[in-house]
Amino acid sequence: MTTPLLDCVNIERIVSDTLQLVEIPSPTGDSREVADHFAQLLAEAGCRVDRYEFLPNNPTLVAVFEGGLSGKTILFNGHLDTIPLAHSPARIENGRVYGRGANDMKGSLACIVEVIRVIRDSRDKLKGRLIIVANSLHESPGGRGEDLYALVENVNLQADAAVVMEGATRDCTIAQFGSATFEIVVKRNGEPSHQLYTPEGTPHPISVMAEIVRQLDERNEQLRLAYIEDIGYASYFVGAIQSGKFYNQHPNTAELAGVRRYGPETEYDDVERELRLLLDDIAWRNKVDILLKLQKVRDGYRIDKNDPAVHALVEAARKVRGIPLPAAGKKLVTDAGIFAKDLSIPTLCHGPDQSSAHADIEYVEIHELELSAKVYLQFIVEFGLLSE
């Protein structure tokens, strides 16, 4: 049985707030205007809102809602930025809100504002407090959580549980891979030259890059011998290779880009060391320079499957959505790793179905918004901050 408070969730307000947020462009790199509007919504709902701008044009909001009684703290997180792809104007049509960011993830931000309103207007006192963190540098490659890392370093954030409001709808995420992007450049001495006038023995950057790809494939075979519980296998993935300008010109550079996914127990420094050793050996044997730019997207994490937060979310979804939430690990990247690994907060993910995230036509189902808001509210109940 769900709490009666769920009947107070006003989907029309959620839809209106979602539409207003989506109408404000916020591609990664400049979230000032949407942060202003979201801060206003939170303040009007009854939150104390602090605004930080550790990186210019990319605000981070920390809103606190307190109920007057002592108890636990739950942190809810969502990002304000969107991928930088154009989209048709925001609109409501056929039970959906369309627009860039509707699904990823302004709809979830609207949901948590409505949850605060419902609690504010209820007769039940909140036993503890809710923290809402809205960050601006999520969507890579433009953002890699820089503002959240700065927040963690400069602001004392403590919570008994956290919910990142995206990334899972029908399972309970208890682990995620870490992720790092890599760019590799192979360079030989000299300028590009005609194939027939290039001295014998001159290193060929494309051939060297082919060896790098072969070795990464061999490393993938090794990684597939070590299953990572709940998630799968770590990996290297090559997504782009570029070299040469003409069919018979011997190039002097080749470039490769890809992503390395690694387990929650693996440290980023070890990932970097492994790749640098592999490339240094190839460079020495082929008498070329190999440059590596490796950038962490997020670290992986794992939480205890028996943590009370896991039980609370599973129960909330069962009561609201009528479905079980099996424990699962994910290969995708969310900001949950920052809260779980850097702050040691048991962190879960839940939000509207993400099928249209990053799509040319992005939308969120209005029914999904309503269910997500009710799951958040029921989770607060299950975790002991509100009465049944």
TORKOL-4160 file (C-alpha; in steps of 0.2 Angstrom, whole numbers, padded with zeros to 4 digits, m for minus):
388
<pt num="1" X="0000" Y="0000" Z="0000"/>
<pt num="2" X="0007" Y="0017" Z="m0005"/>
<pt num="3" X="0006" Y="0033" Z="0006"/>
<pt num="4" X="m0009" Y="0044" Z="0004"/>
<pt num="5" X="0003" Y="0058" Z="0000"/>
<pt num="6" X="0005" Y="0051" Z="m0017"/>
<pt num="7" X="m0012" Y="0057" Z="m0021"/>
<pt num="8" X="m0006" Y="0075" Z="m0019"/>
<pt num="9" X="0006" Y="0074" Z="m0033"/>
<pt num="10" X="0000" Y="0087" Z="m0046"/>
<pt num="11" X="0006" Y="0081" Z="m0063"/>
<pt num="12" X="0000" Y="0097" Z="m0071"/>
<pt num="13" X="0013" Y="0107" Z="m0061"/>
<pt num="14" X="0027" Y="0094" Z="m0065"/>
<pt num="15" X="0023" Y="0096" Z="m0084"/>
<pt num="16" X="0022" Y="0115" Z="m0083"/>
<pt num="17" X="0039" Y="0116" Z="m0074"/>
<pt num="18" X="0047" Y="0103" Z="m0086"/>
<pt num="19" X="0041" Y="0113" Z="m0101"/>
<pt num="20" X="0048" Y="0130" Z="m0093"/>
<pt num="21" X="0065" Y="0122" Z="m0089"/>
<pt num="22" X="0066" Y="0114" Z="m0107"/>
<pt num="23" X="0062" Y="0131" Z="m0115"/>
<pt num="24" X="0078" Y="0138" Z="m0107"/>
<pt num="25" X="0093" Y="0132" Z="m0118"/>
<pt num="26" X="0107" Y="0125" Z="m0107"/>
<pt num="27" X="0120" Y="0116" Z="m0117"/>
<pt num="28" X="0135" Y="0110" Z="m0107"/>
<pt num="29" X="0146" Y="0126" Z="m0104"/>
<pt num="30" X="0133" Y="0138" Z="m0099"/>
<pt num="31" X="0118" Y="0134" Z="m0087"/>
<pt num="32" X="0116" Y="0151" Z="m0079"/>
<pt num="33" X="0099" Y="0155" Z="m0085"/>
<pt num="34" X="0091" Y="0138" Z="m0081"/>
<pt num="35" X="0100" Y="0138" Z="m0064"/>
<pt num="36" X="0092" Y="0154" Z="m0060"/>
<pt num="37" X="0075" Y="0147" Z="m0065"/>
<pt num="38" X="0077" Y="0131" Z="m0055"/>
<pt num="39" X="0083" Y="0140" Z="m0040"/>
<pt num="40" X="0068" Y="0150" Z="m0040"/>
<pt num="41" X="0057" Y="0135" Z="m0041"/>
<pt num="42" X="0066" Y="0127" Z="m0027"/>
<pt num="43" X="0065" Y="0143" Z="m0016"/>
<pt num="44" X="0046" Y="0145" Z="m0019"/>
<pt num="45" X="0044" Y="0127" Z="m0014"/>
<pt num="46" X="0052" Y="0131" Z="0003"/>
<pt num="47" X="0070" Y="0127" Z="0001"/>
<pt num="48" X="0085" Y="0137" Z="0006"/>
<pt num="49" X="0096" Y="0138" Z="m0009"/>
<pt num="50" X="0114" Y="0141" Z="m0011"/>
<pt num="51" X="0122" Y="0144" Z="m0027"/>
<pt num="52" X="0140" Y="0141" Z="m0031"/>
<pt num="53" X="0150" Y="0145" Z="m0047"/>
<pt num="54" X="0167" Y="0136" Z="m0046"/>
<pt num="55" X="0168" Y="0136" Z="m0064"/>
<pt num="56" X="0162" Y="0152" Z="m0074"/>
<pt num="57" X="0145" Y="0151" Z="m0082"/>
<pt num="58" X="0142" Y="0134" Z="m0074"/>
<pt num="59" X="0132" Y="0136" Z="m0057"/>
<pt num="60" X="0130" Y="0122" Z="m0045"/>
<pt num="61" X="0114" Y="0123" Z="m0034"/>
<pt num="62" X="0113" Y="0116" Z="m0016"/>
<pt num="63" X="0095" Y="0117" Z="m0010"/>
<pt num="64" X="0090" Y="0111" Z="0008"/>
<pt num="65" X="0072" Y="0107" Z="0014"/>
<pt num="66" X="0071" Y="0104" Z="0032"/>
<pt num="67" X="0055" Y="0097" Z="0041"/>
<pt num="68" X="0059" Y="0103" Z="0059"/>
<pt num="69" X="0062" Y="0086" Z="0066"/>
<pt num="70" X="0078" Y="0077" Z="0068"/>
<pt num="71" X="0082" Y="0062" Z="0057"/>
<pt num="72" X="0091" Y="0056" Z="0042"/>
<pt num="73" X="0096" Y="0065" Z="0026"/>
<pt num="74" X="0093" Y="0060" Z="0008"/>
<pt num="75" X="0102" Y="0069" Z="m0006"/>
<pt num="76" X="0093" Y="0070" Z="m0023"/>
<pt num="77" X="0104" Y="0075" Z="m0038"/>
<pt num="78" X="0101" Y="0080" Z="m0056"/>
<pt num="79" X="0110" Y="0090" Z="m0070"/>
<pt num="80" X="0105" Y="0106" Z="m0078"/>
<pt num="81" X="0115" Y="0104" Z="m0094"/>
<pt num="82" X="0110" Y="0096" Z="m0110"/>
<pt num="83" X="0119" Y="0089" Z="m0125"/>
<pt num="84" X="0123" Y="0103" Z="m0137"/>
<pt num="85" X="0112" Y="0096" Z="m0152"/>
<pt num="86" X="0098" Y="0107" Z="m0159"/>
<pt num="87" X="0080" Y="0102" Z="m0156"/>
<pt num="88" X="0063" Y="0108" Z="m0162"/>
<pt num="89" X="0054" Y="0120" Z="m0149"/>
<pt num="90" X="0048" Y="0113" Z="m0133"/>
<pt num="91" X="0030" Y="0107" Z="m0134"/>
<pt num="92" X="0017" Y="0095" Z="m0126"/>
<pt num="93" X="0010" Y="0082" Z="m0138"/>
<pt num="94" X="0002" Y="0065" Z="m0136"/>
<pt num="95" X="0005" Y="0063" Z="m0118"/>
<pt num="96" X="0024" Y="0068" Z="m0120"/>
<pt num="97" X="0034" Y="0083" Z="m0116"/>
<pt num="98" X="0046" Y="0086" Z="m0131"/>
<pt num="99" X="0062" Y="0096" Z="m0131"/>
<pt num="100" X="0080" Y="0095" Z="m0128"/>
<pt num="101" X="0083" Y="0090" Z="m0110"/>
<pt num="102" X="0065" Y="0085" Z="m0107"/>
<pt num="103" X="0071" Y="0067" Z="m0104"/>
<pt num="104" X="0089" Y="0070" Z="m0099"/>
<pt num="105" X="0085" Y="0077" Z="m0087"/>
<pt num="106" X="0074" Y="0092" Z="m0083"/>
<pt num="107" X="0059" Y="0082" Z="m0081"/>
<pt num="108" X="0067" Y="0074" Z="m0066"/>
<pt num="109" X="0072" Y="0091" Z="m0059"/>
<pt num="110" X="0053" Y="0096" Z="m0060"/>
<pt num="111" X="0048" Y="0080" Z="m0051"/>
<pt num="112" X="0059" Y="0083" Z="m0036"/>
<pt num="113" X="0052" Y="0101" Z="m0035"/>
<pt num="114" X="0034" Y="0094" Z="m0034"/>
<pt num="115" X="0039" Y="0081" Z="m0021"/>
<pt num="116" X="0045" Y="0096" Z="m0010"/>
<pt num="117" X="0029" Y="0105" Z="m0013"/>
<pt num="118" X="0019" Y="0090" Z="m0007"/>
<pt num="119" X="0029" Y="0087" Z="0008"/>
<pt num="120" X="0028" Y="0106" Z="0012"/>
<pt num="121" X="0009" Y="0106" Z="0011"/>
<pt num="122" X="0006" Y="0090" Z="0021"/>
<pt num="123" X="0002" Y="0088" Z="0039"/>
<pt num="124" X="0016" Y="0076" Z="0042"/>
<pt num="125" X="0033" Y="0084" Z="0048"/>
<pt num="126" X="0048" Y="0078" Z="0038"/>
<pt num="127" X="0060" Y="0069" Z="0050"/>
<pt num="128" X="0076" Y="0075" Z="0044"/>
<pt num="129" X="0081" Y="0084" Z="0028"/>
<pt num="130" X="0082" Y="0083" Z="0010"/>
<pt num="131" X="0096" Y="0090" Z="m0001"/>
<pt num="132" X="0094" Y="0094" Z="m0019"/>
<pt num="133" X="0111" Y="0096" Z="m0029"/>
<pt num="134" X="0109" Y="0102" Z="m0047"/>
<pt num="135" X="0125" Y="0103" Z="m0057"/>
<pt num="136" X="0130" Y="0110" Z="m0074"/>
<pt num="137" X="0145" Y="0100" Z="m0081"/>
<pt num="138" X="0138" Y="0083" Z="m0083"/>
<pt num="139" X="0137" Y="0079" Z="m0102"/>
<pt num="140" X="0154" Y="0074" Z="m0109"/>
<pt num="141" X="0165" Y="0078" Z="m0118"/>
<pt num="142" X="0160" Y="0096" Z="m0113"/>
<pt num="143" X="0158" Y="0091" Z="m0095"/>
<pt num="144" X="0165" Y="0078" Z="m0084"/>
<pt num="145" X="0158" Y="0082" Z="m0067"/>
<pt num="146" X="0171" Y="0096" Z="m0064"/>
<pt num="147" X="0158" Y="0107" Z="m0054"/>
<pt num="148" X="0153" Y="0092" Z="m0043"/>
<pt num="149" X="0171" Y="0087" Z="m0039"/>
<pt num="150" X="0174" Y="0106" Z="m0034"/>
<pt num="151" X="0158" Y="0105" Z="m0024"/>
<pt num="152" X="0164" Y="0090" Z="m0015"/>
<pt num="153" X="0181" Y="0098" Z="m0011"/>
<pt num="154" X="0174" Y="0114" Z="m0005"/>
<pt num="155" X="0157" Y="0111" Z="0003"/>
<pt num="156" X="0153" Y="0099" Z="0018"/>
<pt num="157" X="0140" Y="0087" Z="0010"/>
<pt num="158" X="0134" Y="0073" Z="0021"/>
<pt num="159" X="0119" Y="0061" Z="0018"/>
<pt num="160" X="0113" Y="0044" Z="0023"/>
<pt num="161" X="0107" Y="0040" Z="0005"/>
<pt num="162" X="0107" Y="0048" Z="m0012"/>
<pt num="163" X="0097" Y="0046" Z="m0028"/>
<pt num="164" X="0103" Y="0052" Z="m0045"/>
<pt num="165" X="0087" Y="0055" Z="m0054"/>
<pt num="166" X="0092" Y="0046" Z="m0070"/>
<pt num="167" X="0100" Y="0030" Z="m0077"/>
<pt num="168" X="0088" Y="0017" Z="m0071"/>
<pt num="169" X="0069" Y="0014" Z="m0071"/>
<pt num="170" X="0067" Y="m0005" Z="m0070"/>
<pt num="171" X="0081" Y="m0010" Z="m0060"/>
<pt num="172" X="0091" Y="m0005" Z="m0044"/>
<pt num="173" X="0108" Y="0000" Z="m0049"/>
<pt num="174" X="0121" Y="m0005" Z="m0036"/>
<pt num="175" X="0137" Y="m0004" Z="m0046"/>
<pt num="176" X="0143" Y="0006" Z="m0061"/>
<pt num="177" X="0159" Y="0005" Z="m0072"/>
<pt num="178" X="0171" Y="0019" Z="m0072"/>
<pt num="179" X="0175" Y="0027" Z="m0089"/>
<pt num="180" X="0189" Y="0037" Z="m0097"/>
<pt num="181" X="0191" Y="0043" Z="m0114"/>
<pt num="182" X="0207" Y="0042" Z="m0123"/>
<pt num="183" X="0215" Y="0051" Z="m0138"/>
<pt num="184" X="0231" Y="0043" Z="m0146"/>
<pt num="185" X="0242" Y="0052" Z="m0158"/>
<pt num="186" X="0256" Y="0043" Z="m0167"/>
<pt num="187" X="0270" Y="0055" Z="m0175"/>
<pt num="188" X="0285" Y="0051" Z="m0185"/>
<pt num="189" X="0299" Y="0063" Z="m0189"/>
<pt num="190" X="0298" Y="0073" Z="m0206"/>
<pt num="191" X="0284" Y="0080" Z="m0216"/>
<pt num="192" X="0271" Y="0070" Z="m0226"/>
<pt num="193" X="0279" Y="0064" Z="m0242"/>
<pt num="194" X="0276" Y="0054" Z="m0259"/>
<pt num="195" X="0275" Y="0036" Z="m0256"/>
<pt num="196" X="0289" Y="0032" Z="m0269"/>
<pt num="197" X="0301" Y="0046" Z="m0262"/>
<pt num="198" X="0299" Y="0041" Z="m0244"/>
<pt num="199" X="0316" Y="0033" Z="m0237"/>
<pt num="200" X="0315" Y="0015" Z="m0234"/>
<pt num="201" X="0312" Y="0010" Z="m0216"/>
<pt num="202" X="0302" Y="0026" Z="m0213"/>
<pt num="203" X="0289" Y="0022" Z="m0199"/>
<pt num="204" X="0271" Y="0022" Z="m0206"/>
<pt num="205" X="0259" Y="0030" Z="m0193"/>
<pt num="206" X="0244" Y="0020" Z="m0200"/>
<pt num="207" X="0254" Y="0004" Z="m0198"/>
<pt num="208" X="0259" Y="0008" Z="m0180"/>
<pt num="209" X="0241" Y="0013" Z="m0176"/>
<pt num="210" X="0235" Y="m0004" Z="m0183"/>
<pt num="211" X="0247" Y="m0012" Z="m0170"/>
<pt num="212" X="0239" Y="m0002" Z="m0156"/>
<pt num="213" X="0222" Y="m0008" Z="m0161"/>
<pt num="214" X="0228" Y="m0026" Z="m0162"/>
<pt num="215" X="0235" Y="m0024" Z="m0145"/>
<pt num="216" X="0220" Y="m0016" Z="m0138"/>
<pt num="217" X="0210" Y="m0031" Z="m0145"/>
<pt num="218" X="0221" Y="m0043" Z="m0137"/>
<pt num="219" X="0219" Y="m0034" Z="m0121"/>
<pt num="220" X="0201" Y="m0035" Z="m0122"/>
<pt num="221" X="0202" Y="m0054" Z="m0124"/>
<pt num="222" X="0212" Y="m0054" Z="m0108"/>
<pt num="223" X="0199" Y="m0043" Z="m0099"/>
<pt num="224" X="0185" Y="m0055" Z="m0104"/>
<pt num="225" X="0193" Y="m0068" Z="m0093"/>
<pt num="226" X="0189" Y="m0058" Z="m0078"/>
<pt num="227" X="0170" Y="m0056" Z="m0075"/>
<pt num="228" X="0166" Y="m0041" Z="m0064"/>
<pt num="229" X="0151" Y="m0045" Z="m0053"/>
<pt num="230" X="0134" Y="m0038" Z="m0058"/>
<pt num="231" X="0141" Y="m0028" Z="m0073"/>
<pt num="232" X="0151" Y="m0038" Z="m0085"/>
<pt num="233" X="0168" Y="m0035" Z="m0093"/>
<pt num="234" X="0180" Y="m0021" Z="m0093"/>
<pt num="235" X="0185" Y="m0015" Z="m0111"/>
<pt num="236" X="0194" Y="m0004" Z="m0123"/>
<pt num="237" X="0183" Y="0003" Z="m0137"/>
<pt num="238" X="0190" Y="0012" Z="m0153"/>
<pt num="239" X="0178" Y="0024" Z="m0160"/>
<pt num="240" X="0187" Y="0034" Z="m0173"/>
<pt num="241" X="0204" Y="0033" Z="m0182"/>
<pt num="242" X="0210" Y="0047" Z="m0194"/>
<pt num="243" X="0226" Y="0048" Z="m0204"/>
<pt num="244" X="0232" Y="0053" Z="m0222"/>
<pt num="245" X="0226" Y="0066" Z="m0235"/>
<pt num="246" X="0230" Y="0057" Z="m0251"/>
<pt num="247" X="0230" Y="0039" Z="m0257"/>
<pt num="248" X="0249" Y="0039" Z="m0261"/>
<pt num="249" X="0255" Y="0051" Z="m0248"/>
<pt num="250" X="0265" Y="0044" Z="m0233"/>
<pt num="251" X="0257" Y="0053" Z="m0218"/>
<pt num="252" X="0267" Y="0058" Z="m0203"/>
<pt num="253" X="0253" Y="0057" Z="m0190"/>
<pt num="254" X="0238" Y="0046" Z="m0186"/>
<pt num="255" X="0225" Y="0049" Z="m0173"/>
<pt num="256" X="0214" Y="0037" Z="m0163"/>
<pt num="257" X="0200" Y="0041" Z="m0151"/>
<pt num="258" X="0190" Y="0029" Z="m0139"/>
<pt num="259" X="0184" Y="0024" Z="m0122"/>
<pt num="260" X="0191" Y="0013" Z="m0108"/>
<pt num="261" X="0178" Y="0006" Z="m0096"/>
<pt num="262" X="0184" Y="m0001" Z="m0080"/>
<pt num="263" X="0177" Y="m0010" Z="m0064"/>
<pt num="264" X="0173" Y="m0001" Z="m0048"/>
<pt num="265" X="0187" Y="m0009" Z="m0039"/>
<pt num="266" X="0200" Y="m0002" Z="m0052"/>
<pt num="267" X="0208" Y="0014" Z="m0049"/>
<pt num="268" X="0210" Y="0027" Z="m0063"/>
<pt num="269" X="0229" Y="0029" Z="m0060"/>
<pt num="270" X="0231" Y="0010" Z="m0064"/>
<pt num="271" X="0221" Y="0012" Z="m0080"/>
<pt num="272" X="0232" Y="0026" Z="m0085"/>
<pt num="273" X="0248" Y="0017" Z="m0081"/>
<pt num="274" X="0243" Y="0001" Z="m0091"/>
<pt num="275" X="0239" Y="0011" Z="m0107"/>
<pt num="276" X="0255" Y="0021" Z="m0106"/>
<pt num="277" X="0266" Y="0006" Z="m0104"/>
<pt num="278" X="0258" Y="m0002" Z="m0119"/>
<pt num="279" X="0260" Y="0013" Z="m0129"/>
<pt num="280" X="0278" Y="0016" Z="m0124"/>
<pt num="281" X="0283" Y="m0001" Z="m0129"/>
<pt num="282" X="0275" Y="0001" Z="m0146"/>
<pt num="283" X="0283" Y="0018" Z="m0148"/>
<pt num="284" X="0301" Y="0012" Z="m0144"/>
<pt num="285" X="0299" Y="m0003" Z="m0156"/>
<pt num="286" X="0293" Y="0007" Z="m0170"/>
<pt num="287" X="0304" Y="0023" Z="m0167"/>
<pt num="288" X="0289" Y="0035" Z="m0167"/>
<pt num="289" X="0282" Y="0047" Z="m0154"/>
<pt num="290" X="0265" Y="0042" Z="m0146"/>
<pt num="291" X="0255" Y="0055" Z="m0137"/>
<pt num="292" X="0241" Y="0050" Z="m0125"/>
<pt num="293" X="0228" Y="0061" Z="m0118"/>
<pt num="294" X="0218" Y="0051" Z="m0106"/>
<pt num="295" X="0203" Y="0059" Z="m0097"/>
<pt num="296" X="0193" Y="0052" Z="m0083"/>
<pt num="297" X="0174" Y="0054" Z="m0086"/>
<pt num="298" X="0169" Y="0046" Z="m0069"/>
<pt num="299" X="0175" Y="0033" Z="m0058"/>
<pt num="300" X="0165" Y="0017" Z="m0055"/>
<pt num="301" X="0157" Y="0012" Z="m0038"/>
<pt num="302" X="0148" Y="m0002" Z="m0029"/>
<pt num="303" X="0137" Y="m0001" Z="m0014"/>
<pt num="304" X="0131" Y="m0015" Z="m0002"/>
<pt num="305" X="0116" Y="m0024" Z="m0009"/>
<pt num="306" X="0109" Y="m0025" Z="0008"/>
<pt num="307" X="0110" Y="m0006" Z="0012"/>
<pt num="308" X="0093" Y="0001" Z="0019"/>
<pt num="309" X="0093" Y="0013" Z="0004"/>
<pt num="310" X="0092" Y="m0002" Z="m0008"/>
<pt num="311" X="0078" Y="m0009" Z="0002"/>
<pt num="312" X="0069" Y="0008" Z="0002"/>
<pt num="313" X="0070" Y="0010" Z="m0017"/>
<pt num="314" X="0065" Y="m0008" Z="m0021"/>
<pt num="315" X="0049" Y="m0006" Z="m0010"/>
<pt num="316" X="0045" Y="0011" Z="m0017"/>
<pt num="317" X="0045" Y="0005" Z="m0035"/>
<pt num="318" X="0035" Y="m0011" Z="m0030"/>
<pt num="319" X="0022" Y="0000" Z="m0022"/>
<pt num="320" X="0021" Y="0014" Z="m0035"/>
<pt num="321" X="0026" Y="0005" Z="m0051"/>
<pt num="322" X="0020" Y="m0012" Z="m0047"/>
<pt num="323" X="0037" Y="m0020" Z="m0053"/>
<pt num="324" X="0052" Y="m0028" Z="m0044"/>
<pt num="325" X="0068" Y="m0019" Z="m0045"/>
<pt num="326" X="0082" Y="m0032" Z="m0047"/>
<pt num="327" X="0099" Y="m0027" Z="m0042"/>
<pt num="328" X="0110" Y="m0023" Z="m0057"/>
<pt num="329" X="0126" Y="m0016" Z="m0062"/>
<pt num="330" X="0128" Y="m0003" Z="m0076"/>
<pt num="331" X="0141" Y="0001" Z="m0090"/>
<pt num="332" X="0134" Y="0018" Z="m0092"/>
<pt num="333" X="0141" Y="0034" Z="m0083"/>
<pt num="334" X="0131" Y="0044" Z="m0071"/>
<pt num="335" X="0136" Y="0056" Z="m0057"/>
<pt num="336" X="0132" Y="0043" Z="m0044"/>
<pt num="337" X="0150" Y="0038" Z="m0044"/>
<pt num="338" X="0155" Y="0055" Z="m0036"/>
<pt num="339" X="0143" Y="0053" Z="m0022"/>
<pt num="340" X="0146" Y="0035" Z="m0019"/>
<pt num="341" X="0165" Y="0035" Z="m0021"/>
<pt num="342" X="0171" Y="0052" Z="m0016"/>
<pt num="343" X="0158" Y="0055" Z="m0002"/>
<pt num="344" X="0154" Y="0037" Z="0003"/>
<pt num="345" X="0136" Y="0040" Z="0002"/>
<pt num="346" X="0125" Y="0024" Z="m0003"/>
<pt num="347" X="0119" Y="0031" Z="m0020"/>
<pt num="348" X="0105" Y="0024" Z="m0031"/>
<pt num="349" X="0098" Y="0029" Z="m0048"/>
<pt num="350" X="0080" Y="0031" Z="m0053"/>
<pt num="351" X="0071" Y="0041" Z="m0066"/>
<pt num="352" X="0059" Y="0042" Z="m0081"/>
<pt num="353" X="0062" Y="0029" Z="m0095"/>
<pt num="354" X="0078" Y="0036" Z="m0104"/>
<pt num="355" X="0074" Y="0028" Z="m0121"/>
<pt num="356" X="0075" Y="0045" Z="m0130"/>
<pt num="357" X="0089" Y="0053" Z="m0121"/>
<pt num="358" X="0102" Y="0060" Z="m0133"/>
<pt num="359" X="0091" Y="0056" Z="m0148"/>
<pt num="360" X="0087" Y="0068" Z="m0162"/>
<pt num="361" X="0069" Y="0069" Z="m0155"/>
<pt num="362" X="0069" Y="0069" Z="m0136"/>
<pt num="363" X="0054" Y="0068" Z="m0126"/>
<pt num="364" X="0048" Y="0061" Z="m0109"/>
<pt num="365" X="0032" Y="0052" Z="m0106"/>
<pt num="366" X="0021" Y="0062" Z="m0094"/>
<pt num="367" X="0015" Y="0046" Z="m0086"/>
<pt num="368" X="0034" Y="0042" Z="m0082"/>
<pt num="369" X="0036" Y="0059" Z="m0074"/>
<pt num="370" X="0021" Y="0056" Z="m0062"/>
<pt num="371" X="0028" Y="0038" Z="m0058"/>
<pt num="372" X="0045" Y="0045" Z="m0055"/>
<pt num="373" X="0039" Y="0059" Z="m0043"/>
<pt num="374" X="0029" Y="0046" Z="m0033"/>
<pt num="375" X="0043" Y="0034" Z="m0032"/>
<pt num="376" X="0054" Y="0048" Z="m0025"/>
<pt num="377" X="0041" Y="0052" Z="m0012"/>
<pt num="378" X="0038" Y="0034" Z="m0007"/>
<pt num="379" X="0056" Y="0032" Z="m0006"/>
<pt num="380" X="0057" Y="0046" Z="0007"/>
<pt num="381" X="0043" Y="0037" Z="0016"/>
<pt num="382" X="0052" Y="0020" Z="0015"/>
<pt num="383" X="0068" Y="0027" Z="0021"/>
<pt num="384" X="0059" Y="0034" Z="0037"/>
<pt num="385" X="0058" Y="0052" Z="0034"/>
<pt num="386" X="0039" Y="0052" Z="0033"/>
<pt num="387" X="0025" Y="0042" Z="0040"/>
<pt num="388" X="0015" Y="0029" Z="0030"/>
